[in-house]
Amino acid sequence: MAGLSSLPGGNAAVALGVAARRRLTSEFTGTPLHRWNLAYPRPEGLAAAPRDLRPTDGETGRRILAGAFVFGGAGVTPGPRGDPFDRPSPDRRFAVALHRMGWLRDLLSLGDAGADEGLRLVLEWRRSFGRWNAFAWSPEVLERRVFNLACAARAICARASDAEIAVISLDLARQARFLLQADEGPARAAERACAAAVAATALAGRAGERLLARALRTLERALPVSVTPDGGHASRSPQAALELLFDLLTLDDALVQRGVAAPDEVMRALDRLAAAVRFFTLADGKLAAFQGGEELTASYVAAARANDGMEDRAVPATRNGYHRLEARSLQVIADAAPPAEGPWSVTACAQPLAIEVLAGAKRLIVGGGWSPDAHAPQAMRLVDAASTVSVGDAACGEPVRGFSADVLGPRLAETYDAVDARRHEAAGALWLELAHDGWVKRFGLRHERRLYIDVAADELRGEDVFTAAGAVKGPAGRRFVPFMVRFHLHPEVSALIARDKKSVLLKAEGQEHGWWLRNDAIEVALEPSVHYQNGQARRSQQIVLRGQARLDAGAKIRWKLSAAESR
């Protein structure tokens, strides 16, 4: 079925098949017989104590102890020892975060008081949702809850009664088994299997052993599909690679606690993902934010890299379809490959040849920072939300809508599938020659982007060119089409257009000197923009260079980024 999605109307056909399969499955899910199957064999208490290496947030834990649950800017306040699960959630994003239970690690960072409250809240959850619930047991929510509960189980049960330990270990086993039964395709299959395996290490007795053997077999099949040979995630999201690395590190440690050797595929994936995360970690310690991934915080990224043992390894110039260019102060990363396809494209972005630029370890030029957990508008996945070139009001692909989106998720459709990338290196210079066919079908224009780093001058020169590709297309009777070269600025960057109405002075917060963006565009404008950080929208600006491309001859805009003291 995966191949159907690339054909006209293919997503609708795939959606019909998936919907029919789910309907059949739903008839059995949640029935007494199904619940009985999930409950046996029963675990014999708890075994390993898996460790989640993600940083904790003590402030979130203290708020929860005080009776306030706030996630993504929304919250409920049941009061101390209140039940947040028996009242409506303010929005879907809040509900997802609440039922995923990622907040357990924040509570546990507070010691015994946090562990006791964590136990109480988990028991409150099971009273309302422990049997089965379509939302709370959906793969989107269940995967993370299984992982988080497995990591917290030993700590929250430290002062629990034998009866409480028995019900929590049984609940964990039931949820992990249900998670392994989920047939949701290849996207996140490795993450689901890893979460189930982590849960299995936490369960004692034959139940844990059988669940672990099954989960590891599933994981061994999923990892070669989810992790590319050069270490990137199949979704092409840097954040997805980081999060899977976190999960596998937790599993590896838990397997050591159980005296079980990690499968070769797990060790291979750990090495590849660690190298990928190192590649995507930029000069400010944060991640490159592309293809459904956010930049995150430097401390969050550092937690995954704390023991990667790669300090002495050279960072490669390219990985997972991305290229890095670096001068003394400047650092550029460019997306030089098509977005992921089919089921992997639910978090992908149709933003060909997008770039991010850092100067003096400060982010100057960025993208929109869209991620699925931010629940930002789907429009943030389109070309206008990235630092690249757009033509008129057209898109290079966009998420499916309606029935297909409801069943399959917001997969990308009608995207570009040909990106050329050539890299050149010489003494004191690095440059990329990039091109894509995203505008050929509608306008007959091929976009070429050339990026040149002058290491000695510490400057970036760019050239965006449209060339005619075959027969002239575009709207009937039109010879020209407008295009825009966009540079979205980080929220902590100020911008001012100079008197010549062309040059733009950029200055990052905390930097003494700024940077000039000079160009030969017909028109230069500063316009509002938005950038997502940690799931929250922040106001920013974008520089828009406007031009007109002849459909039979193309067009060109040149631009240069250099230090403000350079004249």
N, C-alpha and C positions, 0 to 999 in steps of 0.2 A: 504493500500500500504506500510505502514511503515515496516510491517513484512517481505515483499518480499526482502528488502535490505540485510537481513542476509543470504539469500539463494544464491547458486552459480548462477551468472548471474542476481541476483535480482536487483542490482543497475541499470543495463541497462533496465530492465523491468519497474522499477519505473520511470526512466528518460523518457521513451517513453510515459508513461501516463501523466506525468507532462508537457512534451513538447506539447502534443496534447491539453491539457487543456489551456495552455498559448496561443497557436496559436488561439484557438477560442476566448479567451478573448481579444487578441490583435486586432482582427478585429473590435471590438467595441471601444476599448480604444483610446482616443484622437479625436474621431469623434465629430462633432458639438452637436449631441444629448447627448453624454457622458459628454461633457463640460457643457452643459446646466443642466444636472442632478446634477453635482457637485456644481453648482452655487446657488442652492436654497435649503432652504430659505436663504436669504441674512442676514448676521450679521448686527446688529445695532451699529457698532463701537466696541470699546474695553472695557473689564471689568477688570478682575483681572490682576495683574502683577506677573506672576510666577517667582520665584527666583531660578536660577541654583546655587547650592552651590559649584560647581567646582571652583578651583582657577583660577584667570585671569592672563594673561601675558601681562603686559603693554608694554614690548619691541615689541612684535608682533603687538600690536595696533599702536605703534608709526611708525613702518615700513610701515604699511598699509596706515597711514595718509600721509607718504612720497611717497607713490605710489609703494611700493615693497611688493609683496605677496610671502612668502617663507614658504613652508610646507614640512616636511620630507626631507629637504636638496635640494629640487628643487624649482624653483621660476619663476615668470614673473614680469616684472617691467613696467607697463603701465604709470608710472609717477603720480604725484599728480592729483587727481580727474580723473584718467584714468579708463577705463573699462576693468577689467581682464577677463570678460566673452566673449569678442569678439575676442579672440586670442587663438591659440592652447595651450593646457596644456602640460608641459614637460613630464609628465608621468601620469599613471592612479591614482596613490596614490595622487598626487597633485590635480587632477581633483575632486576626491572624497572629499578631505578636503575643497576645494574651494566651492563646491556646497552644502556641509553639513552646512556651515555657522557657524561652531564652533568659528570662529574668531570674531563673533559679540560681544561676551562677553568681548574679549580683547579690542575692540574698545570702548565699553561702559565704561570701567574702566578709560577712559581718559576724561570723562565729556562731555560737550556740543559739543565740536569739534568732538569727537568720535561718538556721537549719530547722528550728522548731516551727517557724512560720512557714517555711517551705513545705514541711510535712503536712501542716494543717491545710494549706492551699491545694496540695495535690489530692488530699482526701476530699476536699470540697469539690474539686473538679470531677472526681470519679463518681460522686453521688449524682451529679447532673448529666455527665457525658460518658461515664465509664462503660456502659453497655454498648452503645454505638450511636453515632450521630453523623449525618451526611457531611456537615461542614467540619466538625472537630476531627473526624476520621478521614478526611480527604487527604490524598498524598501530599498536597502542598503544605498542609499543616502537620500531618502525622509524622512525616520524615524528620522534621526538626524536633518535635516533641519527644520522639523515641530516643534520639541522640541526647537531648538535654536531660531527660529523665534518667537515662542510663548513667550519665556522668554525675548526677546528683544523688542517686539512689542510696549509696552507702552513707553519705553525709547526712541526709535527712532522716535516715532510719537509725542513726547512731543511738538515739534515745527513744526509739519507737518500741511499742509492744510487739510480741511475737505475732499477734494477729495482724497488726498494721504492716509488719514486714512481709507477711504472707500475701496480703492483698496487693501491696505495691509491686512485689516481684511478679505476681500473677498478671497484674495489669500490664506491666512492661512486656512480659512474654506474649500476651495476647496482641498487643499493639505491634510488636516487632513481627509476629507471624503474619498479621494482616498486611503490614507494609510490604513484606516479601511477596505476597500474593498479588500486589498491584501490578496490572499490566498496562503501563502508561507509555510504552515505547522506550527508545534508547535515551532520550533526554532525562537526566537526573537518575538514570538507572544505577549508576555507580554510587551516587550519593545515598540512594535508598538502601542499597545492599550494605554499604558501609555503616549506616546508622543501625541497621538490623544486626550486623556483626558486633558492633560496639555493645548493643543491648545484650547480645548473647554472652559476651565475656563477663557481663555483670551478674548473670544468672547462674546459680549453682545446680549441680546435679545433671541428670540425663537430659532434661529440658534445655539447659544451656548448651550442652555439647551438641545435641542434634541441631539446634537452631544455628549454632556457630558453623558447623560443617556445611549446612545448606546456604547460609549467607555468604561464606567465603567462596563457595563454588559460583554463586551468582556474581559476586564481585569480580572474580577472575575473568568471567566472560565480559563483564561490562567495562572494565578499565581500559582494555586496548581500544575500545570504541570511543570512550569519553576523553582519553588523554592521547593527544597526537604524538607521533614519534619525536617531534622536537620539543615536547613538553607542554604545549599549550592545551587549553581546554577546547573540546570540539565546538563549543558555542562561540569561541574566540573572545570570550570575556575574561580580562585579566582577573577580575574579582572572583569569577567562578573557579579559576585555577587556584587562587589563594584559599578559598573556602574548602575546596576538596582537599587541598594539602593539610589544612587544619584537621579535617575529619580523619584522614589517613594517619596523621601523626598520633592522634588519640587512639586509633585502633591498634597501631603498632605497639604503643606503650601498654595497652590493655592485654594484648596477646603475650607480651613478655611477662606480665603479672600472672597470666594463666599457664605459662610454660609452653606456649604453642608457637611454633615458627611461623612467621608471616610468609604467605605465598610469594613466589618470585614476582608475580605481576604487581603485587602491592609494593614491594621494594623498588621495582623498576619505575612505577608511577611516582613514588615518593621522590626519587632522584630527579625525574624529569620535571615534576611540578615545582620542586625547590629551585631548579635552574630557571624555570619560566618566571617564577615570582621575583627572582633576583633581576631578571631582564626587565620586568615591568615596574620595578621599584625605581623611581626617578630621584633626582638630586635632593628633593625635599623629604625623602623617606616615604612618600605616599605612592600609590599605584597610578599608572596611566589609566585614564577613565574612558574606555571605549566599549562599544558593543554590549551595552547593558550592565557595565560595571562602573562603580563609583571609585573615587580616589581614596576614600577611607581616611583614617588617621595614621600618622607615622607610627604611633605606639602599637596600633592594631597590626600593621604590616610587620613591624619588628618582632612581634611575638611569634610569628610563624617562622621568621628567619633566624631566631636566636641561636639555633644549633644546626644550621644547614651546612656548616663546614665548607662554605664556598668563597670565603674571603680572598683566597689566593687565586681563584679562577678568573680568567678574563671574561668580561661580559660580551656575549656575541653581538654582532651588529644587527642581526635579524632573527626573529622567532615568531612562529604562529601567524605569519603574514604581516608583521609589523617591522618597521625599520627604525633604528636609532641613529641620530647624527649628533655629534658633540664638538663644541669648541671650548675655549677657556671658561666662559661664563654661560654660554648658550647650550641648551639641550633640546633636541627636537625628536618627537616620535610621530611616525606617520603610519596610518592604516592603509596598507598596500595590498589588500586582498578583498574578495567579495565577502558579504556577510554569510553566516551559516545558513544552511538550507533545511527545509522540511521541519521536523520536530525540534531541531536545535534552534530554529529561527524565532522562537517565541520571545526571546530576549535580545534578538539581534537588531541592529540599526542600519538603515539604508543611507549611509553617509560616506560616499566614496572619496578616498584620498584625504580624509580628515586628518588634522594635525593637532598636536599640543606642543607648546613651547614654554620652556622655563628659562629664566635669566637670573643668574646669581642665586640659584636654588629657590627661586620664587616663581610661581605659576603666573604667566602673563596671558597666554592664549590657550583657551580650553574648549571643551564641548559643553553640551547641556548637562552632562552628568546623569542622564536618565538611567534608572535601574528598576527592575520589577518590584523590589521591596519598597521603593519610594512611592509607588502608586501615582506617578506623575502622568500627565496627559500623554496619550500615544503619539501625539504630534511631535513630542521631543525625540522620537526615533527617526524623524525624517531629516532630509538634507539641510533644511534651514536651521536646524538646531546644532549644527556642527561647524567647525572652522574649515570650510571648504567652499566649493563653488556650486551655485544653483542657477537654473535657467528658468526665467519667468516664474510662474507659480507651480511648476511641475515638480513631481517627485521621482526619485530613482527606485521606487518600490515603497510599499506601505503595508501596514498590518491588515489582515483580512477582517471583515466585520460580520455581524449577524450570526446566523446559525453556525457557520464554520468557526468563528471566533469563540462562540459559547462552548463548542465541543472540543476543538483542537487547541484553543488558546490563540492569542494574537500573532499568529505566524506572519512572516513577511511574504508578500506575493509580488510578482512582476519586478524582481530586482535585477540588477546588472550581474552578469556572471563571468565577465572577462576583465581582468585587471592586469596590466603589464607593469612590471617593476624591474628596473635596471639600476644597479648600484655601482658607483665608481669611486675609487680612492686614489689620491695622488699626494705628493708631499705638500702638507699644509692645506689640503682641500678634500672635502667629501661632497658628493652630490648624488641625488636620486632623480631618475627620469621615470615618471609614473603616468599611466593613462588608463582610462576606463571607457566602456561603451554604453553607459547608462542613459546618455542623451541621444544615441544614434537612432533608435526606433522612432522617437517622436519628432526629433529636429534634424536628424542627419548630421549631428555634430559629435565629434569625439573630444573629450576633455583630456588635456595633457597638463600635468603639473611637474615643474622642475624645481627642486630644492637644492640650494648650493650653500655649503658652510665654508666660509673662509676662516680657517683656524687662526691665522696670524692676526687678521683684522677683527676677529671675534664678532662676525656678523653673518646673518642669514639672508640670502637673496632668493627670491621666489619669482616664478613666472607661470602664470596660468594661461593656457593657450587653447582655443577651439579651432579644430581643423575639420573641413568638410569630409564626410565619410560616405562616399557613394552618391546616390541620387539626392537632390535637394528635397527636404521634407519640410515639416512645419505647417503652421496654419496657412490655408489657401490665401494667396494674394499678398503675403508678407515676405519681405526680403531680409528683414532684421528681427532679432529676438533679444529682449533684455536679459542680462545675466548679472549676478552679484557674487563677489568674492567676500566672504564673511570671516571676520576674526572675532570670535566671542571672547570676552575678557573675563578673567577671574574676578569675583566680587570684591577682592581686596586690591584691585588695580584701578587707578584713576586714568582718565584719558582727556586730552585737550587738543582740538584741531588748531594748527598754527595759522598765522595770517595768510599764508599762501593757499589756504583752503585745500591743501593736499596732504601735508605731513601731519602726523598725529603723534603727540608725545604721551608715552605710557610710563606710569610710575607705580611700582608695587609698594604696598604698605611696608614701611620699615627700611626701604632702600633710599640711599642718599642720591643716587643718580638714576635717571630714567632712560628710556629707550625710544628712539625715533622709528616710526613706521612710515617710510616714504614710498610713493607710488606714482604711477602715471595714469590713474583712472580718470574717466570723464567727470565723475562726481564722487565725493567722499562724504560720508555721513556717520554720525554717532547715533545709535538707536538703542532703545531698551532691550534687555535680554534677561534671561533667568538661568541660574546654575544651581544644580542640586548637590548638596553636601549632607552626608549622613541622613539622607532621605528627606531633607528639608529644602524647600525652594528659597534661594537668595537672589535678590535683585542684582543685576549687573548691567554691563553695556556691551554692545558689539560695534565694531567698525565695519561698515559696509562700503565696498568699492563697487561702483556701478559702471556697466559698459553695455555696448550694443554689438551683437555678433551677426555678421552676414551669414545667411544660411548657405551661401555658395562659396564663401571664402573664409569664414571664421573670424577670430579676433584674438587679442592678446592684452594682458595686463601684467606689468612688472611691479614688484614691490621689494623693499629691503628693510630689514630690522637691524639697527645698529645702536651702539651706546650713545647716549645724549651728548657726551663730551666730544664725540667724533663729528666733525663737520665736513 
